[in-house]
Amino acid sequence: MITCGERLRELRKERGLSAKELGEIIGVNERVLTYYETNERQPRFDMLIKLADFFDVSMDYLFGRTDCRTVKRN
């Protein structure tokens, strides 16, 4: 199963962003973002929400629990 870090790196690269650029956008330094992407650290819940909102994906997608990027809405 894909990890949150792998998914995050994949999403960042799809947008053509460097780790430094994404870090500036979400308010963390490049090193912290690299820790997230290599699964050395896990983002706090508020950061996970910020990342999911920025990339317009569901939390389940970000966690690798599904390959469906969005939440089905009623």
Distance bins in CASP14 RR format, pairs under 12 A and 6 or more apart:
PFRMAT RR
TARGET T0000
AUTHOR 0000-0000-0000
RMODE 2
METHOD distances of the structure
MODEL  1
1 7 0 0 0 0 0 1 0 0 0 0 0
1 60 0 0 0 0 0 1 0 0 0 0 0
1 63 0 0 0 0 1 0 0 0 0 0 0
1 64 1 0 0 1 0 0 0 0 0 0 0
1 65 1 0 0 1 0 0 0 0 0 0 0
1 66 0 0 0 0 0 1 0 0 0 0 0
1 67 0 0 0 0 0 1 0 0 0 0 0
2 8 0 0 0 0 0 1 0 0 0 0 0
2 9 0 0 0 0 0 1 0 0 0 0 0
2 10 0 0 0 0 1 0 0 0 0 0 0
2 11 0 0 0 0 0 1 0 0 0 0 0
2 39 0 0 0 0 0 1 0 0 0 0 0
2 60 0 0 0 0 0 1 0 0 0 0 0
2 61 0 0 0 0 1 0 0 0 0 0 0
2 62 0 0 0 0 0 1 0 0 0 0 0
2 63 0 0 0 0 1 0 0 0 0 0 0
2 64 1 0 1 0 0 0 0 0 0 0 0
2 65 0 0 0 0 1 0 0 0 0 0 0
2 66 0 0 0 0 0 1 0 0 0 0 0
2 67 0 0 0 0 1 0 0 0 0 0 0
3 9 0 0 0 0 1 0 0 0 0 0 0
3 10 0 0 0 0 0 1 0 0 0 0 0
3 36 0 0 0 0 0 1 0 0 0 0 0
3 37 0 0 0 0 1 0 0 0 0 0 0
3 38 0 0 0 0 1 0 0 0 0 0 0
3 39 1 0 1 0 0 0 0 0 0 0 0
3 40 0 0 0 0 0 1 0 0 0 0 0
3 42 0 0 0 0 1 0 0 0 0 0 0
3 62 0 0 0 0 0 1 0 0 0 0 0
3 63 0 0 0 0 1 0 0 0 0 0 0
3 64 1 0 0 1 0 0 0 0 0 0 0
3 65 0 0 0 0 0 1 0 0 0 0 0
4 10 0 0 0 0 0 1 0 0 0 0 0
4 11 0 0 0 0 0 1 0 0 0 0 0
4 35 0 0 0 0 0 1 0 0 0 0 0
4 36 1 0 0 1 0 0 0 0 0 0 0
4 37 0 0 0 0 1 0 0 0 0 0 0
4 38 0 0 0 0 0 1 0 0 0 0 0
4 39 1 0 0 1 0 0 0 0 0 0 0
4 40 0 0 0 0 0 1 0 0 0 0 0
4 41 0 0 0 0 0 1 0 0 0 0 0
4 42 1 0 0 1 0 0 0 0 0 0 0
4 43 1 0 0 1 0 0 0 0 0 0 0
4 47 0 0 0 0 0 1 0 0 0 0 0
4 48 1 0 0 1 0 0 0 0 0 0 0
4 51 0 0 0 0 1 0 0 0 0 0 0
4 52 0 0 0 0 0 1 0 0 0 0 0
4 57 0 0 0 0 0 1 0 0 0 0 0
4 59 0 0 0 0 1 0 0 0 0 0 0
4 60 0 0 0 0 0 1 0 0 0 0 0
4 61 0 0 0 0 0 1 0 0 0 0 0
4 62 1 0 1 0 0 0 0 0 0 0 0
4 63 1 0 1 0 0 0 0 0 0 0 0
4 64 1 0 0 1 0 0 0 0 0 0 0
4 65 0 0 0 0 1 0 0 0 0 0 0
5 11 0 0 0 0 1 0 0 0 0 0 0
5 12 0 0 0 0 1 0 0 0 0 0 0
5 13 0 0 0 0 0 1 0 0 0 0 0
5 19 0 0 0 0 0 1 0 0 0 0 0
5 33 0 0 0 0 1 0 0 0 0 0 0
5 34 0 0 0 0 0 1 0 0 0 0 0
5 35 0 0 0 0 1 0 0 0 0 0 0
5 36 1 0 1 0 0 0 0 0 0 0 0
5 37 1 0 1 0 0 0 0 0 0 0 0
5 38 1 0 0 1 0 0 0 0 0 0 0
5 39 1 0 1 0 0 0 0 0 0 0 0
5 40 0 0 0 0 1 0 0 0 0 0 0
5 41 0 0 0 0 1 0 0 0 0 0 0
5 42 0 0 0 0 1 0 0 0 0 0 0
5 43 0 0 0 0 1 0 0 0 0 0 0
5 48 0 0 0 0 0 1 0 0 0 0 0
5 51 0 0 0 0 0 1 0 0 0 0 0
5 62 0 0 0 0 1 0 0 0 0 0 0
5 63 0 0 0 0 1 0 0 0 0 0 0
5 64 0 0 0 0 1 0 0 0 0 0 0
6 12 0 0 0 0 0 1 0 0 0 0 0
6 13 0 0 0 0 0 1 0 0 0 0 0
6 36 0 0 0 0 0 1 0 0 0 0 0
6 37 1 0 0 1 0 0 0 0 0 0 0
6 38 0 0 0 0 1 0 0 0 0 0 0
6 39 1 0 0 1 0 0 0 0 0 0 0
6 62 0 0 0 0 0 1 0 0 0 0 0
6 63 0 0 0 0 0 1 0 0 0 0 0
6 64 0 0 0 0 1 0 0 0 0 0 0
7 13 0 0 0 0 0 1 0 0 0 0 0
7 14 0 0 0 0 0 1 0 0 0 0 0
7 36 0 0 0 0 0 1 0 0 0 0 0
7 37 0 0 0 0 1 0 0 0 0 0 0
7 39 0 0 0 0 0 1 0 0 0 0 0
7 43 0 0 0 0 0 1 0 0 0 0 0
7 48 0 0 0 0 0 1 0 0 0 0 0
7 51 0 0 0 0 1 0 0 0 0 0 0
7 52 0 0 0 0 0 1 0 0 0 0 0
7 55 0 0 0 0 1 0 0 0 0 0 0
7 57 0 0 0 0 1 0 0 0 0 0 0
7 58 0 0 0 0 0 1 0 0 0 0 0
7 59 0 0 0 0 0 1 0 0 0 0 0
7 60 0 0 0 0 0 1 0 0 0 0 0
7 61 1 0 0 1 0 0 0 0 0 0 0
7 62 1 0 1 0 0 0 0 0 0 0 0
7 63 1 0 0 1 0 0 0 0 0 0 0
7 64 1 0 1 0 0 0 0 0 0 0 0
7 65 0 0 0 0 1 0 0 0 0 0 0
7 66 0 0 0 0 0 1 0 0 0 0 0
7 67 0 0 0 0 1 0 0 0 0 0 0
7 69 0 0 0 0 0 1 0 0 0 0 0
8 14 0 0 0 0 0 1 0 0 0 0 0
8 15 0 0 0 0 0 1 0 0 0 0 0
8 17 0 0 0 0 0 1 0 0 0 0 0
8 19 0 0 0 0 1 0 0 0 0 0 0
8 22 0 0 0 0 1 0 0 0 0 0 0
8 23 0 0 0 0 0 1 0 0 0 0 0
8 26 0 0 0 0 0 1 0 0 0 0 0
8 28 0 0 0 0 0 1 0 0 0 0 0
8 32 0 0 0 0 0 1 0 0 0 0 0
8 33 0 0 0 0 1 0 0 0 0 0 0
8 34 0 0 0 0 0 1 0 0 0 0 0
8 35 0 0 0 0 0 1 0 0 0 0 0
8 36 1 0 1 0 0 0 0 0 0 0 0
8 37 1 0 1 0 0 0 0 0 0 0 0
8 38 0 0 0 0 1 0 0 0 0 0 0
8 39 0 0 0 0 1 0 0 0 0 0 0
8 41 0 0 0 0 0 1 0 0 0 0 0
8 42 0 0 0 0 0 1 0 0 0 0 0
8 43 0 0 0 0 1 0 0 0 0 0 0
8 47 0 0 0 0 0 1 0 0 0 0 0
8 48 0 0 0 0 1 0 0 0 0 0 0
8 50 0 0 0 0 0 1 0 0 0 0 0
8 51 1 0 0 1 0 0 0 0 0 0 0
8 52 0 0 0 0 0 1 0 0 0 0 0
8 54 0 0 0 0 0 1 0 0 0 0 0
8 55 0 0 0 0 1 0 0 0 0 0 0
8 57 0 0 0 0 0 1 0 0 0 0 0
8 61 0 0 0 0 0 1 0 0 0 0 0
8 62 1 0 0 1 0 0 0 0 0 0 0
8 63 0 0 0 0 0 1 0 0 0 0 0
8 64 0 0 0 0 0 1 0 0 0 0 0
9 15 0 0 0 0 0 1 0 0 0 0 0
9 16 0 0 0 0 0 1 0 0 0 0 0
9 17 0 0 0 0 0 1 0 0 0 0 0
9 18 0 0 0 0 0 1 0 0 0 0 0
9 19 0 0 0 0 1 0 0 0 0 0 0
9 22 0 0 0 0 1 0 0 0 0 0 0
9 33 0 0 0 0 1 0 0 0 0 0 0
9 34 0 0 0 0 1 0 0 0 0 0 0
9 35 0 0 0 0 0 1 0 0 0 0 0
9 36 0 0 0 0 1 0 0 0 0 0 0
9 37 1 0 1 0 0 0 0 0 0 0 0
9 38 0 0 0 0 1 0 0 0 0 0 0
9 39 0 0 0 0 0 1 0 0 0 0 0
9 51 0 0 0 0 0 1 0 0 0 0 0
9 55 0 0 0 0 0 1 0 0 0 0 0
9 62 0 0 0 0 0 1 0 0 0 0 0
10 16 0 0 0 0 0 1 0 0 0 0 0
10 17 0 0 0 0 0 1 0 0 0 0 0
10 37 0 0 0 0 1 0 0 0 0 0 0
10 55 0 0 0 0 1 0 0 0 0 0 0
10 57 0 0 0 0 0 1 0 0 0 0 0
10 61 0 0 0 0 0 1 0 0 0 0 0
10 62 0 0 0 0 0 1 0 0 0 0 0
10 64 0 0 0 0 0 1 0 0 0 0 0
10 67 0 0 0 0 0 1 0 0 0 0 0
10 69 0 0 0 0 0 1 0 0 0 0 0
11 17 0 0 0 0 1 0 0 0 0 0 0
11 22 0 0 0 0 1 0 0 0 0 0 0
11 26 0 0 0 0 0 1 0 0 0 0 0
11 33 0 0 0 0 0 1 0 0 0 0 0
11 36 0 0 0 0 0 1 0 0 0 0 0
11 37 0 0 0 0 0 1 0 0 0 0 0
11 51 1 0 0 1 0 0 0 0 0 0 0
11 52 0 0 0 0 1 0 0 0 0 0 0
11 54 0 0 0 0 1 0 0 0 0 0 0
11 55 1 0 1 0 0 0 0 0 0 0 0
11 56 0 0 0 0 1 0 0 0 0 0 0
11 57 1 0 0 1 0 0 0 0 0 0 0
11 61 0 0 0 0 1 0 0 0 0 0 0
11 62 1 0 0 1 0 0 0 0 0 0 0
11 64 0 0 0 0 0 1 0 0 0 0 0
11 69 0 0 0 0 1 0 0 0 0 0 0
12 18 0 0 0 0 1 0 0 0 0 0 0
12 19 1 0 0 1 0 0 0 0 0 0 0
12 20 0 0 0 0 0 1 0 0 0 0 0
12 21 0 0 0 0 1 0 0 0 0 0 0
12 22 1 0 1 0 0 0 0 0 0 0 0
12 23 0 0 0 0 1 0 0 0 0 0 0
12 25 0 0 0 0 1 0 0 0 0 0 0
12 26 0 0 0 0 0 1 0 0 0 0 0
12 30 0 0 0 0 0 1 0 0 0 0 0
12 33 0 0 0 0 1 0 0 0 0 0 0
12 34 0 0 0 0 0 1 0 0 0 0 0
12 36 0 0 0 0 1 0 0 0 0 0 0
12 37 1 0 0 1 0 0 0 0 0 0 0
12 51 0 0 0 0 1 0 0 0 0 0 0
12 54 0 0 0 0 1 0 0 0 0 0 0
12 55 0 0 0 0 1 0 0 0 0 0 0
12 57 0 0 0 0 0 1 0 0 0 0 0
12 62 0 0 0 0 0 1 0 0 0 0 0
13 19 0 0 0 0 1 0 0 0 0 0 0
13 21 0 0 0 0 0 1 0 0 0 0 0
13 22 0 0 0 0 1 0 0 0 0 0 0
13 37 0 0 0 0 0 1 0 0 0 0 0
13 55 0 0 0 0 0 1 0 0 0 0 0
14 22 0 0 0 0 0 1 0 0 0 0 0
14 55 0 0 0 0 1 0 0 0 0 0 0
14 56 0 0 0 0 0 1 0 0 0 0 0
14 57 0 0 0 0 0 1 0 0 0 0 0
14 69 0 0 0 0 0 1 0 0 0 0 0
15 21 0 0 0 0 1 0 0 0 0 0 0
15 22 1 0 0 1 0 0 0 0 0 0 0
15 25 0 0 0 0 1 0 0 0 0 0 0
15 26 0 0 0 0 0 1 0 0 0 0 0
15 51 0 0 0 0 0 1 0 0 0 0 0
15 54 0 0 0 0 1 0 0 0 0 0 0
15 55 1 0 0 1 0 0 0 0 0 0 0
15 56 0 0 0 0 0 1 0 0 0 0 0
15 57 0 0 0 0 0 1 0 0 0 0 0
16 22 0 0 0 0 1 0 0 0 0 0 0
16 25 0 0 0 0 0 1 0 0 0 0 0
16 55 0 0 0 0 0 1 0 0 0 0 0
17 23 0 0 0 0 1 0 0 0 0 0 0
17 24 0 0 0 0 1 0 0 0 0 0 0
17 25 1 0 0 1 0 0 0 0 0 0 0
17 26 0 0 0 0 0 1 0 0 0 0 0
17 30 0 0 0 0 0 1 0 0 0 0 0
17 33 0 0 0 0 1 0 0 0 0 0 0
17 37 0 0 0 0 0 1 0 0 0 0 0
17 54 0 0 0 0 1 0 0 0 0 0 0
17 55 0 0 0 0 0 1 0 0 0 0 0
18 24 0 0 0 0 1 0 0 0 0 0 0
18 25 0 0 0 0 0 1 0 0 0 0 0
18 30 1 0 0 1 0 0 0 0 0 0 0
18 33 0 0 0 0 1 0 0 0 0 0 0
18 34 0 0 0 0 0 1 0 0 0 0 0
18 37 0 0 0 0 0 1 0 0 0 0 0
19 25 0 0 0 0 0 1 0 0 0 0 0
19 26 0 0 0 0 0 1 0 0 0 0 0
19 28 0 0 0 0 1 0 0 0 0 0 0
19 29 0 0 0 0 1 0 0 0 0 0 0
19 30 1 0 1 0 0 0 0 0 0 0 0
19 31 0 0 0 0 1 0 0 0 0 0 0
19 32 0 0 0 0 1 0 0 0 0 0 0
19 33 1 0 1 0 0 0 0 0 0 0 0
19 34 1 0 1 0 0 0 0 0 0 0 0
19 35 0 0 0 0 0 1 0 0 0 0 0
19 36 0 0 0 0 1 0 0 0 0 0 0
19 37 1 0 0 1 0 0 0 0 0 0 0
19 38 0 0 0 0 0 1 0 0 0 0 0
20 26 0 0 0 0 0 1 0 0 0 0 0
20 27 0 0 0 0 0 1 0 0 0 0 0
20 28 0 0 0 0 0 1 0 0 0 0 0
20 29 0 0 0 0 1 0 0 0 0 0 0
20 30 1 0 1 0 0 0 0 0 0 0 0
20 31 0 0 0 0 1 0 0 0 0 0 0
20 32 0 0 0 0 0 1 0 0 0 0 0
20 33 0 0 0 0 1 0 0 0 0 0 0
20 34 0 0 0 0 1 0 0 0 0 0 0
21 27 0 0 0 0 0 1 0 0 0 0 0
21 28 0 0 0 0 0 1 0 0 0 0 0
21 29 0 0 0 0 0 1 0 0 0 0 0
21 30 0 0 0 0 1 0 0 0 0 0 0
21 33 0 0 0 0 1 0 0 0 0 0 0
21 54 0 0 0 0 0 1 0 0 0 0 0
22 28 0 0 0 0 1 0 0 0 0 0 0
22 29 0 0 0 0 0 1 0 0 0 0 0
22 30 0 0 0 0 1 0 0 0 0 0 0
22 32 0 0 0 0 0 1 0 0 0 0 0
22 33 1 0 1 0 0 0 0 0 0 0 0
22 34 0 0 0 0 0 1 0 0 0 0 0
22 36 0 0 0 0 1 0 0 0 0 0 0
22 37 0 0 0 0 1 0 0 0 0 0 0
22 47 0 0 0 0 0 1 0 0 0 0 0
22 50 0 0 0 0 0 1 0 0 0 0 0
22 51 0 0 0 0 1 0 0 0 0 0 0
22 54 0 0 0 0 1 0 0 0 0 0 0
22 55 0 0 0 0 1 0 0 0 0 0 0
23 29 1 0 0 1 0 0 0 0 0 0 0
23 30 1 0 0 1 0 0 0 0 0 0 0
23 31 0 0 0 0 1 0 0 0 0 0 0
23 32 1 0 0 1 0 0 0 0 0 0 0
23 33 1 0 1 0 0 0 0 0 0 0 0
23 34 0 0 0 0 1 0 0 0 0 0 0
23 35 0 0 0 0 0 1 0 0 0 0 0
23 36 0 0 0 0 1 0 0 0 0 0 0
23 37 0 0 0 0 0 1 0 0 0 0 0
23 43 0 0 0 0 0 1 0 0 0 0 0
23 47 0 0 0 0 0 1 0 0 0 0 0
23 50 0 0 0 0 0 1 0 0 0 0 0
23 51 0 0 0 0 0 1 0 0 0 0 0
23 54 0 0 0 0 0 1 0 0 0 0 0
24 30 0 0 0 0 1 0 0 0 0 0 0
24 32 0 0 0 0 0 1 0 0 0 0 0
24 33 0 0 0 0 1 0 0 0 0 0 0
24 54 0 0 0 0 0 1 0 0 0 0 0
25 33 0 0 0 0 1 0 0 0 0 0 0
25 50 0 0 0 0 1 0 0 0 0 0 0
25 51 0 0 0 0 1 0 0 0 0 0 0
25 53 0 0 0 0 0 1 0 0 0 0 0
25 54 1 0 0 1 0 0 0 0 0 0 0
25 55 0 0 0 0 0 1 0 0 0 0 0
26 32 0 0 0 0 1 0 0 0 0 0 0
26 33 1 0 0 1 0 0 0 0 0 0 0
26 36 0 0 0 0 1 0 0 0 0 0 0
26 43 0 0 0 0 1 0 0 0 0 0 0
26 44 0 0 0 0 0 1 0 0 0 0 0
26 46 0 0 0 0 0 1 0 0 0 0 0
26 47 1 0 0 1 0 0 0 0 0 0 0
26 48 0 0 0 0 0 1 0 0 0 0 0
26 49 0 0 0 0 0 1 0 0 0 0 0
26 50 1 0 1 0 0 0 0 0 0 0 0
26 51 1 0 0 1 0 0 0 0 0 0 0
26 52 0 0 0 0 0 1 0 0 0 0 0
26 53 0 0 0 0 1 0 0 0 0 0 0
26 54 1 0 0 1 0 0 0 0 0 0 0
26 55 0 0 0 0 0 1 0 0 0 0 0
27 33 0 0 0 0 1 0 0 0 0 0 0
27 43 0 0 0 0 0 1 0 0 0 0 0
27 46 0 0 0 0 0 1 0 0 0 0 0
27 47 0 0 0 0 1 0 0 0 0 0 0
27 50 0 0 0 0 1 0 0 0 0 0 0
27 51 0 0 0 0 0 1 0 0 0 0 0
27 54 0 0 0 0 0 1 0 0 0 0 0
28 34 0 0 0 0 1 0 0 0 0 0 0
28 35 0 0 0 0 1 0 0 0 0 0 0
28 36 0 0 0 0 1 0 0 0 0 0 0
28 37 0 0 0 0 0 1 0 0 0 0 0
28 41 0 0 0 0 0 1 0 0 0 0 0
28 43 0 0 0 0 1 0 0 0 0 0 0
28 44 0 0 0 0 0 1 0 0 0 0 0
28 46 0 0 0 0 0 1 0 0 0 0 0
28 47 1 0 0 1 0 0 0 0 0 0 0
28 50 0 0 0 0 1 0 0 0 0 0 0
28 51 0 0 0 0 0 1 0 0 0 0 0
29 35 0 0 0 0 1 0 0 0 0 0 0
29 36 0 0 0 0 0 1 0 0 0 0 0
30 36 0 0 0 0 0 1 0 0 0 0 0
30 37 0 0 0 0 0 1 0 0 0 0 0
31 37 0 0 0 0 0 1 0 0 0 0 0
31 38 0 0 0 0 0 1 0 0 0 0 0
31 40 0 0 0 0 0 1 0 0 0 0 0
31 41 0 0 0 0 1 0 0 0 0 0 0
32 38 0 0 0 0 0 1 0 0 0 0 0
32 40 0 0 0 0 1 0 0 0 0 0 0
32 41 1 0 0 1 0 0 0 0 0 0 0
32 42 0 0 0 0 0 1 0 0 0 0 0
32 43 0 0 0 0 1 0 0 0 0 0 0
32 44 0 0 0 0 0 1 0 0 0 0 0
32 47 0 0 0 0 1 0 0 0 0 0 0
33 40 0 0 0 0 0 1 0 0 0 0 0
33 41 0 0 0 0 1 0 0 0 0 0 0
33 43 0 0 0 0 1 0 0 0 0 0 0
33 47 0 0 0 0 1 0 0 0 0 0 0
33 50 0 0 0 0 0 1 0 0 0 0 0
33 51 0 0 0 0 1 0 0 0 0 0 0
34 40 0 0 0 0 1 0 0 0 0 0 0
34 41 0 0 0 0 1 0 0 0 0 0 0
35 41 1 1 0 0 0 0 0 0 0 0 0
35 42 0 0 0 0 1 0 0 0 0 0 0
35 43 0 0 0 0 1 0 0 0 0 0 0
35 47 0 0 0 0 0 1 0 0 0 0 0
36 42 1 0 0 1 0 0 0 0 0 0 0
36 43 1 0 1 0 0 0 0 0 0 0 0
36 44 0 0 0 0 0 1 0 0 0 0 0
36 47 0 0 0 0 1 0 0 0 0 0 0
36 48 0 0 0 0 1 0 0 0 0 0 0
36 50 0 0 0 0 0 1 0 0 0 0 0
36 51 0 0 0 0 1 0 0 0 0 0 0
36 62 0 0 0 0 0 1 0 0 0 0 0
37 43 0 0 0 0 0 1 0 0 0 0 0
37 51 0 0 0 0 0 1 0 0 0 0 0
39 63 0 0 0 0 0 1 0 0 0 0 0
41 47 0 0 0 0 0 1 0 0 0 0 0
42 48 0 0 0 0 1 0 0 0 0 0 0
42 51 0 0 0 0 0 1 0 0 0 0 0
42 62 0 0 0 0 0 1 0 0 0 0 0
42 63 0 0 0 0 0 1 0 0 0 0 0
43 49 0 0 0 0 1 0 0 0 0 0 0
43 50 0 0 0 0 1 0 0 0 0 0 0
43 51 1 0 0 1 0 0 0 0 0 0 0
43 52 0 0 0 0 0 1 0 0 0 0 0
43 54 0 0 0 0 0 1 0 0 0 0 0
43 59 0 0 0 0 0 1 0 0 0 0 0
43 62 0 0 0 0 1 0 0 0 0 0 0
43 63 0 0 0 0 0 1 0 0 0 0 0
44 50 0 0 0 0 1 0 0 0 0 0 0
44 51 0 0 0 0 0 1 0 0 0 0 0
45 51 0 0 0 0 0 1 0 0 0 0 0
45 52 0 0 0 0 0 1 0 0 0 0 0
45 59 0 0 0 0 1 0 0 0 0 0 0
45 62 0 0 0 0 0 1 0 0 0 0 0
45 63 0 0 0 0 0 1 0 0 0 0 0
46 52 0 0 0 0 0 1 0 0 0 0 0
46 53 0 0 0 0 0 1 0 0 0 0 0
47 53 0 0 0 0 0 1 0 0 0 0 0
47 54 0 0 0 0 0 1 0 0 0 0 0
47 59 0 0 0 0 0 1 0 0 0 0 0
47 62 0 0 0 0 0 1 0 0 0 0 0
48 54 0 0 0 0 0 1 0 0 0 0 0
48 55 0 0 0 0 0 1 0 0 0 0 0
48 57 0 0 0 0 0 1 0 0 0 0 0
48 58 0 0 0 0 0 1 0 0 0 0 0
48 59 1 0 0 1 0 0 0 0 0 0 0
48 60 0 0 0 0 0 1 0 0 0 0 0
48 61 0 0 0 0 0 1 0 0 0 0 0
48 62 1 0 0 1 0 0 0 0 0 0 0
48 63 0 0 0 0 1 0 0 0 0 0 0
49 55 0 0 0 0 0 1 0 0 0 0 0
49 57 0 0 0 0 0 1 0 0 0 0 0
49 58 0 0 0 0 0 1 0 0 0 0 0
49 59 1 0 0 1 0 0 0 0 0 0 0
49 62 0 0 0 0 1 0 0 0 0 0 0
50 57 0 0 0 0 0 1 0 0 0 0 0
50 59 0 0 0 0 0 1 0 0 0 0 0
50 62 0 0 0 0 0 1 0 0 0 0 0
51 57 0 0 0 0 1 0 0 0 0 0 0
51 58 0 0 0 0 0 1 0 0 0 0 0
51 59 0 0 0 0 1 0 0 0 0 0 0
51 61 0 0 0 0 0 1 0 0 0 0 0
51 62 1 0 0 1 0 0 0 0 0 0 0
51 63 0 0 0 0 0 1 0 0 0 0 0
52 58 1 0 0 1 0 0 0 0 0 0 0
52 59 1 0 1 0 0 0 0 0 0 0 0
52 60 0 0 0 0 1 0 0 0 0 0 0
52 61 1 0 0 1 0 0 0 0 0 0 0
52 62 1 0 1 0 0 0 0 0 0 0 0
52 63 0 0 0 0 1 0 0 0 0 0 0
52 64 0 0 0 0 0 1 0 0 0 0 0
52 69 0 0 0 0 1 0 0 0 0 0 0
52 70 0 0 0 0 0 1 0 0 0 0 0
52 71 0 0 0 0 1 0 0 0 0 0 0
53 59 0 0 0 0 0 1 0 0 0 0 0
53 62 0 0 0 0 0 1 0 0 0 0 0
53 71 0 0 0 0 0 1 0 0 0 0 0
54 62 0 0 0 0 0 1 0 0 0 0 0
55 61 0 0 0 0 1 0 0 0 0 0 0
55 62 1 0 0 1 0 0 0 0 0 0 0
55 69 0 0 0 0 1 0 0 0 0 0 0
55 70 0 0 0 0 0 1 0 0 0 0 0
56 62 0 0 0 0 0 1 0 0 0 0 0
56 69 1 0 0 1 0 0 0 0 0 0 0
56 70 1 0 0 1 0 0 0 0 0 0 0
56 71 0 0 0 0 0 1 0 0 0 0 0
57 63 0 0 0 0 0 1 0 0 0 0 0
57 64 0 0 0 0 1 0 0 0 0 0 0
57 65 0 0 0 0 0 1 0 0 0 0 0
57 66 0 0 0 0 1 0 0 0 0 0 0
57 67 0 0 0 0 0 1 0 0 0 0 0
57 68 0 0 0 0 1 0 0 0 0 0 0
57 69 1 0 1 0 0 0 0 0 0 0 0
57 70 1 0 0 1 0 0 0 0 0 0 0
57 71 0 0 0 0 1 0 0 0 0 0 0
58 64 0 0 0 0 1 0 0 0 0 0 0
58 65 0 0 0 0 1 0 0 0 0 0 0
58 66 1 0 0 1 0 0 0 0 0 0 0
58 67 0 0 0 0 0 1 0 0 0 0 0
58 68 1 0 0 1 0 0 0 0 0 0 0
58 69 1 0 0 1 0 0 0 0 0 0 0
58 70 1 0 1 0 0 0 0 0 0 0 0
58 71 1 0 1 0 0 0 0 0 0 0 0
58 72 0 0 0 0 1 0 0 0 0 0 0
58 73 0 0 0 0 0 1 0 0 0 0 0
59 65 0 0 0 0 1 0 0 0 0 0 0
59 66 0 0 0 0 1 0 0 0 0 0 0
59 68 0 0 0 0 0 1 0 0 0 0 0
59 69 0 0 0 0 0 1 0 0 0 0 0
59 70 0 0 0 0 0 1 0 0 0 0 0
59 71 0 0 0 0 1 0 0 0 0 0 0
60 66 1 0 1 0 0 0 0 0 0 0 0
60 67 0 0 0 0 1 0 0 0 0 0 0
60 68 1 0 0 1 0 0 0 0 0 0 0
60 69 0 0 0 0 1 0 0 0 0 0 0
60 70 0 0 0 0 1 0 0 0 0 0 0
60 71 1 0 0 1 0 0 0 0 0 0 0
60 72 0 0 0 0 0 1 0 0 0 0 0
61 67 1 0 0 1 0 0 0 0 0 0 0
61 68 1 0 0 1 0 0 0 0 0 0 0
61 69 1 0 1 0 0 0 0 0 0 0 0
61 70 1 0 0 1 0 0 0 0 0 0 0
61 71 0 0 0 0 1 0 0 0 0 0 0
62 68 0 0 0 0 0 1 0 0 0 0 0
62 69 0 0 0 0 1 0 0 0 0 0 0
62 70 0 0 0 0 0 1 0 0 0 0 0
62 71 0 0 0 0 0 1 0 0 0 0 0
65 71 0 0 0 0 0 1 0 0 0 0 0
66 72 0 0 0 0 0 1 0 0 0 0 0
END
